[in-house]
Amino acid sequence: TNIRVVTNEDVEKYQRMVNMYLHKYVIKNWNEASMAKSSDEITLGNTGMSVADIRQHLMCEVVVALQKYNPDYRTKEGKSVLESTFVYQHLFNRCGQLMKKLTKKRYGYGIWSSNLEDVLGETDYYGKD
């Protein structure tokens, strides 16, 4: 199988889509998160990631999607799939996986003040030993 060579132009076409995902699914999870360039590097909760890091991650996923995209693919109904639709769906899945991982309160992701015992998993879910 030929792996497509992805250019900067190919990836830049999806900058707006990545920003839409950031706005719709990422920013709402943290009070300190913002689309403003000035606050791009603020760490989100205790995830160790900033909005800039997540943007970079999603841009990498765009490259992965573009490499996986097969223009000759046909659905069971015989329909082709647009590149943009394929990238949109790929980002949707990856963004969901990332947010699940980063906002798991039980593991101390995405929140500043969780019980240390809960973060370390030394108590059960209800706070009893």
VEXMARGU-402855 format. One record per residue: x negated, y, z negated of N, C-alpha, C in turn; residue in three letters. Coordinates in pm, 1 decimal. Example, Ala and Ser with C-alpha at 12.3 -4.5 7.8 and 13.67 -1.06 7.14 Angstrom:
BEGIN
       nxx       nyy       nzz      caxx      cayy      cazz       cxx       cyy       czz  residuo
   -1319.0    -569.0    -780.0   -1230.0    -450.0    -780.0   -1320.0    -330.0    -780.0      ALA
   -1285.0    -225.0    -708.0   -1367.0    -106.0    -714.0   -1290.0       3.0    -787.0      SER
***
This chain:
BEGIN
       nxx       nyy       nzz      caxx      cayy      cazz       cxx       cyy       czz  residuo
     -83.9    -120.3       0.0       0.0       0.0       0.0     -87.5     125.5       0.0      THR
     -46.7     221.6      78.2    -120.1     348.1      82.5     -73.9     439.0     -29.4      ASN
    -170.8     489.7    -106.5    -134.5     586.7    -209.4    -145.5     725.0    -147.0      ILE
     -39.4     799.3    -159.6     -33.8     931.5     -99.5    -133.5    1025.6    -165.1      ARG
    -199.5    1106.1     -84.4    -287.9    1209.4    -137.7    -200.1    1330.3    -167.0      VAL
    -194.0    1366.8    -294.9    -106.6    1476.5    -337.5    -187.9    1605.4    -342.9      VAL
    -137.9    1709.2    -276.9    -209.3    1837.8    -275.0    -149.2    1932.7    -378.0      THR
    -219.8    2041.9    -404.7    -168.4    2144.8    -496.2     -34.1    2198.5    -449.3      ASN
     -20.3    2216.0    -316.6     105.9    2268.4    -261.6     222.0    2174.6    -294.3      GLU
     195.6    2043.4    -283.2     300.4    1944.7    -314.2     348.1    1961.5    -458.5      ASP
     252.6    1976.5    -549.5     284.8    1984.0    -692.4     350.3    2117.5    -726.3      VAL
     299.3    2225.8    -667.7     352.1    2360.0    -699.8     497.8    2376.2    -660.7      GLU
     543.3    2297.7    -563.1     685.3    2302.2    -524.5     775.6    2266.8    -642.6      LYS
     721.3    2189.6    -737.5     802.5    2139.3    -848.8     781.4    2217.4    -979.0      TYR
     709.4    2328.7    -970.7     685.4    2412.9   -1088.5     817.5    2457.8   -1152.3      GLN
     912.2    2499.5   -1069.2    1042.1    2546.0   -1120.9    1118.5    2433.2   -1188.1      ARG
    1108.5    2311.9   -1130.6    1177.9    2196.6   -1188.8    1118.0    2164.1   -1326.2      MET
     985.5    2168.8   -1335.9     917.8    2143.2   -1464.2     961.6    2247.8   -1566.5      VAL
     967.0    2375.3   -1525.8    1010.3    2481.6   -1616.9    1154.7    2460.7   -1661.5      ASN
    1239.4    2411.0   -1570.5    1378.7    2383.5   -1605.4    1383.9    2275.2   -1714.2      MET
    1303.0    2170.2   -1698.6    1299.5    2063.8   -1800.1    1247.5    2116.3   -1932.7      TYR
    1144.7    2200.1   -1926.9    1091.7    2259.5   -2050.3    1201.9    2339.0   -2120.1      LEU
    1270.7    2419.7   -2044.1    1375.1    2506.6   -2098.8    1492.3    2425.6   -2154.1      HIS
    1535.9    2323.8   -2076.2    1655.7    2249.0   -2109.7    1634.8    2146.2   -2221.3      LYS
    1518.2    2080.3   -2222.0    1501.1    1966.5   -2312.0    1391.8    1982.2   -2417.4      TYR
    1296.0    2072.4   -2394.6    1182.7    2081.2   -2485.5    1197.8    2196.9   -2583.6      VAL
    1219.7    2316.6   -2532.4    1222.0    2439.3   -2613.2    1322.2    2429.9   -2728.3      ILE
    1437.6    2367.5   -2702.7    1543.6    2363.8   -2804.9    1506.6    2281.7   -2928.1      LYS
    1401.2    2198.8   -2917.4    1365.5    2111.3   -3029.0    1279.5    2177.5   -3136.6      ASN
    1219.0    2290.4   -3105.4    1132.5    2357.7   -3202.7    1163.8    2506.4   -3206.6      TRP
    1174.5    2560.8   -3329.0    1200.8    2704.3   -3343.3    1089.1    2788.4   -3283.2      ASN
     964.6    2739.5   -3296.1     850.7    2818.9   -3250.4     824.2    2804.8   -3100.5      GLU
     899.6    2717.3   -3033.7     879.0    2696.3   -2890.0     939.7    2810.9   -2810.2      ALA
     869.0    2852.9   -2707.2     915.6    2962.8   -2623.2     857.6    2948.6   -2483.4      SER
     930.2    3000.2   -2384.6     880.3    2996.5   -2246.7     784.9    3113.3   -2220.4      MET
     772.2    3204.7   -2316.5     685.0    3321.5   -2297.2     539.7    3276.0   -2285.7      ALA
     469.4    3330.0   -2187.0     329.3    3292.7   -2165.8     245.1    3319.7   -2290.3      LYS
     279.8    3423.5   -2365.7     200.9    3461.2   -2483.1     206.2    3356.1   -2593.9      SER
     313.0    3275.9   -2596.9     324.4    3175.5   -2703.0     308.5    3033.2   -2649.1      SER
     245.1    3022.7   -2533.9     221.8    2893.5   -2468.5     139.4    2796.9   -2552.5      ASP
      49.9    2849.4   -2635.1     -45.0    2763.7   -2706.4      -6.9    2738.1   -2852.8      GLU
     110.3    2784.9   -2895.8     153.1    2761.2   -3034.2     188.0    2613.1   -3050.5      ILE
     131.9    2550.2   -3152.5     158.8    2408.4   -3176.9     303.6    2388.2   -3218.9      THR
     366.6    2286.3   -3162.8     507.7    2258.6   -3191.5     518.3    2162.7   -3309.2      LEU
     565.8    2215.0   -3421.5     576.9    2133.5   -3541.7     442.7    2070.7   -3573.0      GLY
     442.4    1942.2   -3607.9     314.1    1876.7   -3629.0     290.6    1770.2   -3522.4      ASN
     330.8    1802.4   -3398.3     311.9    1710.2   -3286.3     168.7    1717.8   -3233.9      THR
     100.4    1829.6   -3261.1     -31.9    1848.3   -3204.3     -25.7    1894.3   -3059.3      GLY
      95.1    1921.0   -3009.0     111.3    1964.8   -2869.7     173.2    2103.3   -2864.2      MET
     136.3    2178.1   -2761.5     196.5    2309.0   -2737.9     284.4    2298.5   -2613.1      SER
     357.5    2405.4   -2584.2     439.9    2408.7   -2462.7     348.8    2391.2   -2340.7      VAL
     229.6    2452.3   -2345.3     134.8    2439.9   -2234.2      93.9    2294.3   -2214.5      ALA
      73.0    2222.1   -2326.0      36.0    2079.9   -2316.6     148.6    1998.4   -2252.8      ASP
     270.9    2027.0   -2295.2     385.0    1951.8   -2242.0     404.8    1985.9   -2094.6      ILE
     386.0    2114.5   -2058.5     395.6    2154.8   -1917.6     292.2    2076.8   -1835.8      ARG
     168.9    2069.4   -1887.6      62.1    1996.6   -1818.9      98.4    1848.7   -1802.9      GLN
     153.3    1791.7   -1908.9     195.0    1651.1   -1906.1     300.2    1628.2   -1796.6      HIS
     398.7    1718.2   -1790.2     505.3    1703.7   -1690.5     453.3    1725.0   -1548.8      LEU
     355.0    1815.7   -1532.2     295.7    1836.0   -1400.0     220.8    1709.7   -1356.4      MET
     155.6    1642.4   -1451.3      89.3    1514.9   -1420.4     192.4    1411.4   -1377.6      CYS
     307.7    1413.4   -1444.2     414.6    1319.9   -1407.6     469.8    1349.6   -1268.1      GLU
     466.1    1477.0   -1226.7     507.4    1512.2   -1090.6     413.8    1442.7    -990.8      VAL
     283.4    1446.9   -1019.9     185.0    1380.9    -932.8     214.4    1230.8    -925.7      VAL
     240.7    1169.7   -1042.0     272.4    1026.1   -1046.4     396.2     997.7    -960.5      VAL
     499.4    1080.0    -976.4     623.8    1060.5    -900.7     598.2    1073.6    -751.1      ALA
     520.8    1174.1    -711.1     492.7    1193.8    -569.0     413.9    1076.1    -511.4      LEU
     326.1    1017.9    -592.6     249.6     901.5    -546.0     338.8     777.2    -535.5      GLN
     437.6     767.2    -623.7     526.6     651.0    -622.5     637.2     662.3    -517.3      LYS
     666.1     783.4    -473.4     778.8     806.3    -382.6     758.2     732.9    -250.6      TYR
     860.4     660.2    -210.2     856.2     587.6     -83.8     965.5     642.7       7.5      ASN
     926.3     719.9     111.1    1027.1     780.6     200.3    1108.6     676.0     277.6      PRO
    1056.9     553.8     288.4    1127.1     449.5     363.7    1224.1     368.9     277.9      ASP
    1226.7     396.8     146.7    1314.6     322.4      55.6    1460.8     349.3      89.1      TYR
    1541.2     245.6      83.1    1685.4     259.9     104.1    1759.0     195.5     -12.5      ARG
    1865.9     258.9     -56.7    1949.0     202.9    -163.5    2027.6      84.3    -105.7      THR
    2102.0      14.5    -192.9    2184.1     -98.8    -146.7    2283.7     -53.9     -39.6      LYS
    2326.3      71.5     -51.3    2423.5     124.9      45.4    2353.8     170.4     173.8      GLU
    2221.5     158.8     177.5    2147.9     198.3     298.5    2113.3     345.9     305.5      GLY
    2128.0     415.7     192.7    2097.3     559.8     192.4    1951.5     583.2     155.4      LYS
    1895.1     688.7     212.1    1758.3     725.5     175.6    1763.0     811.2      49.2      SER
    1647.7     827.4     -15.4    1640.5     908.3    -136.8    1548.1    1026.2    -110.7      VAL
    1598.4    1145.3    -136.8    1515.4    1265.4    -117.7    1397.9    1265.1    -214.6      LEU
    1286.3    1320.2    -171.2    1169.2    1331.4    -258.5    1203.8    1407.6    -386.0      GLU
    1275.4    1520.4    -370.4    1308.5    1603.5    -487.2    1398.4    1528.7    -585.9      SER
    1489.8    1446.8    -534.5    1577.1    1367.2    -621.0    1495.5    1264.3    -698.3      THR
    1400.0    1202.8    -629.3    1314.4    1102.4    -692.2    1230.9    1166.0    -803.6      PHE
    1171.3    1282.2    -773.4    1088.8    1352.4    -872.4    1175.8    1395.6    -990.6      VAL
    1295.4    1447.3    -961.6    1387.8    1491.8   -1067.1    1418.0    1376.6   -1163.2      TYR
    1450.2    1258.7   -1107.7    1485.3    1142.9   -1190.0    1364.6    1092.1   -1269.4      GLN
    1248.4    1093.8   -1206.1    1125.2    1050.6   -1274.1    1096.5    1142.6   -1393.7      HIS
    1106.8    1273.9   -1371.5    1083.2    1369.6   -1479.9    1186.9    1354.1   -1590.3      LEU
    1311.0    1328.6   -1551.6    1417.4    1310.1   -1650.4    1382.0    1195.0   -1744.5      PHE
    1339.1    1082.1   -1687.0    1302.5     965.9   -1768.8    1181.5     994.2   -1856.6      ASN
    1078.2    1055.2   -1799.4     954.5    1080.6   -1874.5     974.5    1185.8   -1983.2      ARG
    1053.6    1287.4   -1952.3    1081.1    1393.5   -2050.7    1158.5    1333.3   -2167.6      CYS
    1254.1    1246.5   -2137.5    1331.5    1180.2   -2242.5    1243.2    1095.3   -2332.3      GLY
    1152.1    1018.4   -2271.0    1060.9     933.9   -2348.8     973.0    1019.8   -2439.5      GLN
     920.3    1129.1   -2382.7     831.2    1217.2   -2458.5     905.5    1281.6   -2575.5      LEU
    1027.2    1330.6   -2551.9    1102.7    1395.7   -2658.9    1140.5    1296.1   -2767.5      MET
    1172.8    1172.2   -2729.0    1202.7    1070.3   -2829.9    1083.2    1050.3   -2920.4      LYS
     966.7    1043.1   -2859.0     844.6    1019.6   -2935.3     810.2    1140.1   -3024.3      LYS
     820.7    1260.0   -2968.1     776.0    1379.6   -3040.1     875.2    1430.1   -3143.6      LEU
    1000.0    1387.5   -3136.9    1098.1    1441.3   -3231.7    1146.5    1336.9   -3330.7      THR
    1075.7    1226.2   -3342.2    1112.6    1123.7   -3440.6    1081.0    1174.8   -3579.8      LYS
    1183.8    1213.5   -3652.4    1163.5    1268.4   -3785.7    1097.2    1166.5   -3878.0      LYS
    1130.3    1038.7   -3858.1    1078.7     935.3   -3946.5     926.5     930.2   -3946.2      ARG
     866.4     963.4   -3831.0     721.0     957.2   -3821.0     657.1    1094.6   -3837.6      TYR
     737.6    1192.9   -3877.1     683.2    1325.3   -3904.5     655.2    1407.4   -3780.2      GLY
     705.3    1364.4   -3664.3     687.2    1444.3   -3543.0     787.4    1559.5   -3542.6      TYR
     746.3    1670.7   -3489.2     840.7    1777.5   -3459.4     897.4    1850.7   -3578.8      GLY
     851.1    1821.2   -3700.1     899.6    1894.9   -3815.7     783.2    1929.0   -3906.0      ILE
     793.1    2044.6   -3971.4     684.0    2090.9   -4057.4     689.3    2025.8   -4194.0      TRP
     807.8    2026.6   -4254.2     812.9    1992.3   -4396.2     888.8    1864.0   -4417.2      SER
     823.7    1751.2   -4389.6     892.3    1627.8   -4421.1     820.6    1566.9   -4540.7      SER
     890.7    1479.9   -4610.6     831.4    1414.0   -4725.8     709.1    1335.2   -4683.8      ASN
     601.2    1352.9   -4754.4     478.7    1281.8   -4720.3     500.8    1130.4   -4723.2      LEU
     579.1    1084.1   -4821.1     605.4     940.6   -4832.6     678.4     889.9   -4707.5      GLU
     771.9     973.2   -4656.5     845.7     933.5   -4536.8     753.2     926.3   -4416.0      ASP
     665.1    1025.3   -4404.7     572.5    1029.9   -4292.5     482.3     907.2   -4294.1      VAL
     435.3     872.0   -4412.8     343.8     758.8   -4425.3     417.6     625.4   -4426.0      LEU
     550.7     633.2   -4431.0     630.5     511.7   -4427.1     623.3     432.2   -4556.0      GLY
     602.8     500.3   -4669.1     587.8     428.5   -4795.8     719.3     409.4   -4869.1      GLU
     824.9     467.7   -4816.2     957.4     444.3   -4874.2    1048.0     396.7   -4763.7      THR
    1160.9     336.8   -4799.2    1253.3     299.3   -4694.1    1330.4     423.8   -4650.8      ASP
    1420.5     407.9   -4559.2    1491.1     520.7   -4499.5    1565.1     608.3   -4599.8      TYR
    1609.3     553.1   -4712.1    1695.3     628.4   -4804.1    1617.6     688.0   -4920.0      TYR
    1484.4     681.8   -4913.1    1404.0     747.4   -5015.9    1380.8     662.1   -5138.2      GLY
    1436.2     539.6   -5140.2    1410.5     450.2   -5253.9    1282.6     373.3   -5228.4      LYS
    1215.1     331.7   -5335.4    1091.8     254.3   -5317.4    1122.4     112.8   -5273.2      ASP
***
